[in-house]
Amino acid sequence: MAGNMSDATVDSALIEKWTKVQNDLRSNIITSDSEEWQSDLNSLKLVAGLDISYPKDAHDKSHSDAYAALVICKFPSMEIVHQDVELCQPDVPYVPGFLAFRELPPLLNLVNKLLKEHPEFKPDVILVDGNGLLHPQKCGVACHIGYHTSICTIGVAKNLFVMENVNCTKAMVQNMGGAGDFTLIKDNENCILGLALKSAEEAKNPIYVSIGHKICLESSRKTVLACCKYRVPEPLRFADGISREFVRQLLAKTDT
């Protein structure tokens, strides 16, 4: 996911509506541990990764083909036990802070399809490519996914969402020590929104972890770190790779 501007103008009434939805949803987000495995990762069984890939330079377009991917991995081996990918055509423009309204429908569809057709692969936790509480309204796409599925979710973003009320820059989080080191990210009122995590020794840049739903930040950090062999946790790395490959095939067909 990338981009900061949309190619379409969004009506202010729609922005107001979206803001209300996020504010209402945020009040229902659980920010404490709610599952037994969160106190003992040895009992964690299945971890999901959710991601969407777009053709190059198409993320910000109002209408563009894209591919949403869901991967289920065994923990701790990170062996893929189930995967699914679907072509989607988001018809809502990208607006910073409101990504969920563009990407929630296809991502939620994949999860609901899994729960209906393969309930044996219901994940204990879903890692979402995006933010949770590390968000202007403290309600990113990971919060939406968690609320609508009642499954524990964690937001894992590759890039820092720059916000006016958060005093954090990339430079502030790039001098961490070894793998597992982290820096808390707070707003101007000293409220912890998430953390920057050095997820692997060779990782030059951190990833940004935040609560989605039904888990605390420390458990989120431990879970994400335990799923990392490289910078990005394996379920998300797999989902990203699968969705990107389908986009590549789509572009190859278009070019012929």
C-alpha positions as CSV (number, residue, x, y, z in Angstrom):
1,M,0.0,0.0,0.0
2,A,1.2,3.4,-0.9
3,G,0.2,6.8,-1.9
4,N,-1.0,10.0,-0.2
5,M,-3.4,11.6,-2.7
6,S,-6.5,10.4,-4.5
7,D,-7.2,11.1,-8.1
8,A,-10.8,11.9,-7.2
9,T,-12.5,14.5,-5.1
10,V,-14.6,13.0,-2.3
11,D,-17.7,14.8,-1.2
12,S,-17.3,16.3,2.3
13,A,-20.6,14.7,3.4
14,L,-19.0,11.3,2.6
15,I,-15.9,12.1,4.6
16,E,-18.2,13.2,7.5
17,K,-20.1,9.9,7.2
18,W,-16.9,7.9,7.2
19,T,-15.5,9.7,10.2
20,K,-18.7,9.0,12.2
21,V,-18.5,5.3,11.3
22,Q,-14.9,5.2,12.5
23,N,-15.6,7.0,15.7
24,D,-18.5,4.7,16.5
25,L,-16.5,1.6,15.6
26,R,-13.5,2.7,17.7
27,S,-15.6,2.7,20.8
28,N,-16.1,-1.0,20.3
29,I,-12.5,-1.9,19.8
30,I,-11.0,-4.2,22.5
31,T,-7.4,-3.2,23.3
32,S,-6.7,-5.9,25.9
33,D,-5.8,-9.6,25.5
34,S,-8.9,-11.8,25.0
35,E,-7.5,-15.2,24.0
36,E,-5.6,-17.8,25.9
37,W,-2.8,-18.1,23.3
38,Q,-1.9,-14.4,23.9
39,S,-0.3,-15.3,27.2
40,D,1.5,-18.3,25.8
41,L,2.4,-18.2,22.1
42,N,3.1,-22.0,22.2
43,S,-0.7,-22.4,22.0
44,L,-1.0,-20.2,18.9
45,K,-2.0,-22.4,16.0
46,L,-2.9,-20.4,12.9
47,V,-2.0,-17.0,11.7
48,A,-3.5,-15.2,8.7
49,G,-2.1,-12.5,6.5
50,L,-4.3,-10.1,4.5
51,D,-3.0,-7.9,1.7
52,I,-4.1,-6.1,-1.5
53,S,-1.9,-5.4,-4.5
54,Y,-2.6,-2.9,-7.2
55,P,-1.0,-2.4,-10.6
56,K,1.8,0.1,-10.5
57,D,0.6,3.7,-10.1
58,A,-3.0,2.5,-9.7
59,H,-3.4,2.5,-5.9
60,D,-4.8,6.0,-5.8
61,K,-7.2,5.6,-8.7
62,S,-10.9,5.5,-8.0
63,H,-11.5,2.4,-10.2
64,S,-8.7,-0.1,-10.7
65,D,-8.4,-3.9,-10.9
66,A,-6.5,-5.2,-7.9
67,Y,-5.9,-8.6,-6.1
68,A,-6.7,-9.3,-2.5
69,A,-4.9,-12.3,-0.9
70,L,-5.5,-14.3,2.2
71,V,-2.8,-16.7,3.5
72,I,-3.1,-19.0,6.5
73,C,0.1,-20.2,8.1
74,K,0.8,-22.7,10.8
75,F,2.6,-21.3,13.9
76,P,5.5,-21.4,14.5
77,S,6.7,-23.1,11.3
78,M,5.0,-20.6,9.0
79,E,4.0,-23.4,6.6
80,I,1.1,-22.3,4.4
81,V,-1.9,-24.4,4.9
82,H,-4.4,-22.4,3.0
83,Q,-4.4,-19.5,0.5
84,D,-7.0,-17.6,-1.5
85,V,-6.8,-14.7,-3.9
86,E,-9.6,-12.7,-5.6
87,L,-9.7,-10.1,-8.3
88,C,-11.4,-7.0,-6.9
89,Q,-12.3,-3.6,-8.3
90,P,-12.4,-1.0,-5.5
91,D,-14.9,1.6,-6.5
92,V,-14.1,4.0,-3.6
93,P,-11.2,6.4,-4.1
94,Y,-8.2,6.3,-1.7
95,V,-8.4,9.1,0.9
96,P,-5.6,9.2,3.6
97,G,-7.1,8.0,6.8
98,F,-10.0,6.3,5.2
99,L,-8.3,3.3,3.4
100,A,-10.6,0.9,5.2
101,F,-13.6,2.0,3.1
102,R,-11.7,1.2,-0.1
103,E,-10.2,-2.1,1.0
104,L,-12.5,-3.6,3.7
105,P,-15.0,-5.2,1.3
106,P,-12.6,-7.5,-0.6
107,L,-10.6,-8.3,2.5
108,L,-13.7,-9.1,4.5
109,N,-15.1,-11.2,1.7
110,L,-12.0,-13.4,1.7
111,V,-12.3,-13.9,5.5
112,N,-16.0,-14.6,5.4
113,K,-15.5,-17.1,2.5
114,L,-12.8,-18.9,4.5
115,L,-15.0,-19.1,7.6
116,K,-17.9,-20.5,5.5
117,E,-16.0,-22.9,3.2
118,H,-13.0,-23.8,5.4
119,P,-13.8,-23.3,9.0
120,E,-11.0,-25.6,10.0
121,F,-8.6,-22.9,8.9
122,K,-10.1,-20.1,11.0
123,P,-7.1,-18.2,12.2
124,D,-6.4,-17.3,15.8
125,V,-5.1,-13.9,14.6
126,I,-5.1,-11.9,11.4
127,L,-2.2,-9.7,10.4
128,V,-3.5,-6.9,8.2
129,D,-1.3,-4.9,5.8
130,G,-2.2,-1.5,7.3
131,N,-2.8,0.3,10.5
132,G,-5.0,-0.3,13.6
133,L,-4.9,2.3,16.3
134,L,-1.9,4.0,14.7
135,H,-4.4,6.2,12.7
136,P,-5.8,9.7,12.8
137,Q,-9.2,8.4,14.1
138,K,-7.5,5.5,15.9
139,C,-9.5,3.2,13.7
140,G,-7.5,1.9,10.7
141,V,-8.4,-1.1,8.5
142,A,-7.1,-3.6,11.0
143,C,-9.7,-2.4,13.5
144,H,-12.4,-2.7,10.9
145,I,-11.5,-6.3,10.0
146,G,-11.3,-7.3,13.7
147,Y,-14.6,-5.7,14.5
148,H,-16.5,-7.2,11.6
149,T,-15.0,-10.7,12.0
150,S,-14.7,-10.8,15.8
151,I,-11.2,-12.3,15.2
152,C,-8.1,-10.9,16.9
153,T,-6.3,-8.5,14.4
154,I,-3.0,-6.7,14.3
155,G,-2.1,-3.8,12.0
156,V,1.3,-4.2,10.4
157,A,2.3,-1.3,8.1
158,K,5.5,-1.1,6.1
159,N,5.5,2.7,6.1
160,L,4.9,5.3,8.8
161,F,1.5,7.0,8.6
162,V,2.5,10.7,9.1
163,M,-0.1,12.4,11.3
164,E,-0.2,16.0,12.6
165,N,-0.7,15.0,16.2
166,V,2.1,12.5,16.3
167,N,5.7,13.5,16.9
168,C,7.4,10.7,15.1
169,T,9.6,10.7,12.0
170,K,11.4,7.9,10.2
171,A,14.7,9.2,11.4
172,M,13.6,8.7,15.0
173,V,13.0,5.0,14.5
174,Q,15.9,4.0,12.3
175,N,18.6,3.7,14.9
176,M,17.3,0.8,16.9
177,G,19.5,-2.1,18.0
178,G,18.9,-5.8,17.3
179,A,15.8,-7.7,16.2
180,G,13.0,-7.1,18.6
181,D,14.0,-3.6,19.6
182,F,11.1,-1.1,19.3
183,T,10.1,2.5,19.8
184,L,6.7,3.4,21.1
185,I,4.7,5.9,18.9
186,K,2.6,8.4,20.9
187,D,0.4,11.3,20.1
188,N,0.7,14.8,21.5
189,E,-1.4,13.8,24.5
190,N,1.0,11.0,25.3
191,C,-1.4,8.3,24.2
192,I,0.4,5.2,22.8
193,L,-0.9,4.5,19.3
194,G,1.6,1.7,18.2
195,L,5.3,1.0,17.9
196,A,8.0,0.9,15.3
197,L,9.6,-2.6,15.4
198,K,13.0,-3.8,14.2
199,S,11.7,-7.2,13.1
200,A,14.9,-8.8,11.7
201,E,18.6,-8.2,12.1
202,E,19.1,-7.4,8.5
203,A,16.1,-5.1,8.3
204,K,17.2,-1.5,7.5
205,N,13.8,-0.1,8.2
206,P,11.2,-1.0,10.9
207,I,7.7,-2.1,10.5
208,Y,4.8,-0.3,12.3
209,V,2.7,-2.4,14.6
210,S,-0.6,-1.4,16.2
211,I,-3.6,-3.0,17.9
212,G,-6.4,-4.0,15.6
213,H,-8.9,-5.7,17.9
214,K,-9.0,-8.1,20.9
215,I,-5.3,-7.9,21.8
216,C,-2.9,-5.6,23.6
217,L,0.1,-3.9,22.1
218,E,2.7,-6.0,23.8
219,S,1.1,-9.2,22.7
220,S,0.8,-7.7,19.2
221,R,4.5,-7.0,19.2
222,K,5.4,-10.5,20.4
223,T,3.1,-12.1,17.9
224,V,4.4,-10.2,14.9
225,L,8.0,-10.7,15.9
226,A,7.5,-14.4,16.3
227,C,6.2,-14.5,12.7
228,C,9.1,-12.7,11.2
229,K,12.0,-14.4,9.4
230,Y,12.6,-11.2,7.4
231,R,11.4,-7.6,7.8
232,V,7.7,-8.4,7.0
233,P,6.0,-11.2,9.0
234,E,5.7,-14.4,6.9
235,P,1.9,-14.5,6.5
236,L,1.9,-10.9,5.1
237,R,5.0,-11.5,3.0
238,F,3.3,-14.5,1.4
239,A,0.0,-12.7,0.9
240,D,1.9,-9.8,-0.7
241,G,3.9,-12.1,-3.0
242,I,0.8,-13.9,-4.1
243,S,-1.3,-10.8,-4.8
244,R,1.7,-9.2,-6.6
245,E,2.1,-12.2,-8.8
246,F,-1.5,-12.1,-9.9
247,V,-1.2,-8.4,-10.7
248,R,1.9,-9.2,-12.8
249,Q,-0.1,-11.8,-14.7
250,L,-2.9,-9.4,-15.2
251,L,-0.6,-6.8,-16.6
252,A,1.1,-9.4,-18.9
253,K,-2.4,-10.2,-20.3
254,T,-3.1,-6.6,-20.8
255,D,0.1,-6.0,-22.7
256,T,-0.4,-8.8,-25.1
